[in-house]
Amino acid sequence: MFDRTIRVPLTILVALAVTLTACGGDDDTASDEVTTTTEDATTTTEEATTTTEVESSGVPGADADPTAVLLGDKAILLDGFFGLRIPAGWEISTAVVPEPSTTPPGGETEVDTDAIDQVLVLGPADDPRAATFALLHYSHSDSVPGLPQFTDGILGVVGADGTTFTEGQSARIGGQEAVLHQLETPDGDNGLFITLQAGGEYFFILSIVSDDSYAADTGDLIASISMVPEAIG
C-alpha cells in the first residue's frame, strides 16, 4: 500500500551574511614657529567579504517539503495544511501538498487504488521499519458520498493483505471528525487506521509500530496533529 522505507535526507536552508569593514586614517598636522610638517592622509580599507553560513530549518527531513516551517515545537507542513510534533529521532521522507480532487467523467462506485496518494510519510531515522506514520489522500474524493462509505472502501483495500481491524470508534483528529480502528498486520505488528475528511477531501492515516519502544512516540505524534482544511487548493 505504501512505502515504509524512510530515507534520511538532511535539510538545510542557506542564509547569506555580508560583512563590510572599513577603517580610515587621520590627517595629522604638526607646526612650530619655523617649520611646518605635514603627513599625508592615509586610508586603509578592508575589502567587503561575503560569508555563507548554513542554518538548520529545524524540521527533520524537511527537504521532502520545501514549505516546511517550525512554529514553536510543531512542524507546519504541506503548504500549511498539516501540523505535528515530530518525535526526537524521526524524520520526514515524503511530503506532497494535496490538491483538490478531480474524478474522471462518470464518477466511480468503488475505490480506485490508483487514486490513493501518499502525502506525508515519516519514521525513525535510525530504524525506518521500526515505526511508520503515513498520511494518504484519495484524489478522487469528489466521488465519495460520505465518511462511512470511504471508511468501508479503504478498509477493504488496506485489509486485502490479511490485516485485521477492531470496530471503528468516532474520534477527532487534527480538529476533524474521524473514524479510528486499531489494526494488526499479518506479521503481528500493531497500529492505527484512521479515516477523516478535511476541506472536502478524504484522507486516511496508517500508523504501524513494529518495535514497541516507539509506541509512545507514535501516540504523542498523533495527539499533536492539527489541520487547516482551508489550505487545500
LINPENOR-V249948 format. One record per residue. N is the residue number from 1. PSI is psi in degrees with one decimal (none if undefined). NEAR is the number of other ideal C-beta (glycine too) atoms within 8 Angstrom. Layout:
# LINPENOR-V249948
n->(N N)
psi->(PSI PSI)
near->(NEAR NEAR)
This chain:
# LINPENOR-V249948
n->(1 2 3 4 5 6 7 8 9 10 11 12 13 14 15 16 17 18 19 20 21 22 23 24 25 26 27 28 29 30 31 32 33 34 35 36 37 38 39 40 41 42 43 44 45 46 47 48 49 50 51 52 53 54 55 56 57 58 59 60 61 62 63 64 65 66 67 68 69 70 71 72 73 74 75 76 77 78 79 80 81 82 83 84 85 86 87 88 89 90 91 92 93 94 95 96 97 98 99 100 101 102 103 104 105 106 107 108 109 110 111 112 113 114 115 116 117 118 119 120 121 122 123 124 125 126 127 128 129 130 131 132 133 134 135 136 137 138 139 140 141 142 143 144 145 146 147 148 149 150 151 152 153 154 155 156 157 158 159 160 161 162 163 164 165 166 167 168 169 170 171 172 173 174 175 176 177 178 179 180 181 182 183 184 185 186 187 188 189 190 191 192 193 194 195 196 197 198 199 200 201 202 203 204 205 206 207 208 209 210 211 212 213 214 215 216 217 218 219 220 221 222 223 224 225 226 227 228 229 230 231 232 233)
psi->(-45.1 159.9 117.0 5.7 119.3 112.6 158.1 68.8 154.0 113.0 135.1 145.0 139.9 127.0 136.3 123.8 126.2 125.7 126.4 122.4 127.9 133.7 132.3 142.1 169.4 153.1 115.4 128.2 126.9 137.0 151.4 -169.7 -31.8 -43.0 137.6 123.9 126.9 127.5 130.0 141.9 138.8 140.8 127.7 125.9 127.8 130.7 147.7 138.8 147.3 126.7 129.2 122.1 147.6 127.9 142.7 143.2 -17.7 -7.6 109.9 127.3 21.4 -6.4 -12.9 -20.2 99.2 -10.6 -2.1 136.4 162.6 122.8 104.2 -123.9 13.4 132.8 127.9 118.8 173.5 51.0 33.7 1.0 -34.2 135.3 146.7 162.7 118.8 121.2 152.7 131.6 -3.7 153.3 155.3 137.1 -27.7 135.0 116.8 122.9 123.1 146.1 159.4 143.3 152.2 112.4 138.5 152.0 140.3 -12.9 -163.6 156.7 -3.9 166.6 130.4 108.2 -22.3 -13.8 6.8 114.7 132.4 129.1 -21.1 129.3 133.0 162.0 179.2 130.8 -36.1 -20.4 77.4 -28.3 1.5 -30.3 147.8 136.8 126.4 131.6 125.2 144.7 139.2 105.4 3.4 35.5 -27.0 -4.5 -2.1 125.7 -23.8 169.1 -39.1 -42.1 -40.1 -44.4 -46.9 -42.7 -44.4 -32.3 -41.0 -36.9 -50.2 -32.5 2.3 -22.1 5.6 -0.1 135.6 155.9 149.0 173.6 144.8 147.3 140.3 141.1 170.5 121.3 121.5 28.3 2.1 148.2 138.8 165.1 128.8 131.1 141.4 151.3 159.8 126.2 164.7 -23.3 -3.1 5.5 146.8 160.2 -168.3 143.9 122.5 130.4 145.7 166.2 138.7 125.8 30.7 0.3 146.6 137.6 160.8 153.4 132.9 120.2 113.1 131.9 117.0 -28.0 113.4 -17.8 -14.8 3.4 -42.2 -41.6 -44.2 -42.8 -43.4 -39.8 -49.4 -39.1 -22.4 -5.5 137.6 149.4 143.6 90.8 -31.7 -16.2 -15.4 125.2 none)
near->(6 8 6 11 7 13 6 9 9 6 13 9 7 8 8 7 8 8 8 6 7 6 8 7 8 5 6 5 8 6 6 6 2 3 5 7 7 5 7 4 7 5 7 7 7 6 4 7 8 8 7 8 8 7 8 7 11 5 14 9 15 14 9 11 13 5 9 15 8 11 7 4 4 11 14 10 14 14 6 7 14 14 13 11 9 11 11 4 6 12 12 17 14 10 13 9 10 12 7 8 12 7 8 7 3 4 7 9 3 5 10 8 6 4 9 13 10 11 14 15 16 12 15 13 11 4 6 12 8 11 14 13 14 12 12 13 12 17 11 13 12 9 8 11 3 6 11 7 9 14 11 8 11 13 11 9 11 13 10 6 8 7 10 6 11 6 5 9 7 7 9 7 13 11 6 11 8 11 13 12 13 10 14 9 12 6 5 6 9 10 12 12 14 14 13 15 11 12 9 10 14 12 14 14 15 14 14 12 13 8 8 5 5 12 10 6 12 14 8 10 15 13 6 10 11 10 12 9 11 5 9 12 4)
